[in-house]
Amino acid sequence: MKNRLKVLRAERDLSQAKLANLLDVSRQTINAIETGKYDPSLPLAFKMAALFACQIEDIFEPDTFSATG
Amino acid sequence: MNIQTDKNEQRLSAIEERKTVLAAAIAGGAMGLLYSAGFEFGKLLGLGTGILFGVAIGFRISRNPPKMRYPMFLLRRTLIAAAFLLFASYIYSYLLDQNLSPTQAFLATLLPWIGWTAVVVSIGMMIASLDELQRRIQMEAIAVGFAGTAIAVGGYTLLQFAGFAEINVGVVLLIMSLMWLIGKLWTLWKYR
């Protein structure tokens, strides 16, 4: 899954450690999400969306999206 | 005011460091003592080497805290629980050589169980304090540890049928720890 976390974080001038503190996770987790190595749980994704005052879809998008049927 | 705060923070971190080194030294000493009994070498040598090993690990942890998100007091609590388990196991092995009655031997057997319970509870608290990625890392490391130990010990059991020496439980635990460490390093690298 692709994400815009790094961009959103940079826009708000937040370090990985500061964002990790705000979301109550480790810096390692923020780094793994930003580099696409780990997809967060739904509760954490909602927490991020609330923090950045946007929708989950504004942060995350699937690698491939096919609208069938 | 700022200077005082800085000093207080330094003081706190120094206390934290000392406590961690002390906890690791106690756990290391207990491990050394137990190994000296298990592998039959000098108790003082085992105790001394274990304490030195513990102090080295304690300093390493204090200067470069683990990336895991658990509070340091939980790590110290686990080290103390492990030390209690190791000391209890040592006392248990000593008591078994004292010609105890069956009831006394049964009661002595319960001693290490208190230690095991303390270790399991404190590790459980450490895992509960982790975030979702770190729990996954721990889970994958435990899976590697479990599978790796099963393969290594299972394989060696077959060799025992061919006349190899019987495997010691201490060695099995050592293999398990090593496999868990390999699993942890691998998963940490995977999510780096």
Interface residues (C-beta under 8 A of the other chain):
Chain A: D24 V25 S26 Q28 T29 N31 A32 K37 Y38 P40 S41 L44
Chain B: K67 M68 R69 D131 E132 L133 Q134 R136 K190 Y191 R192
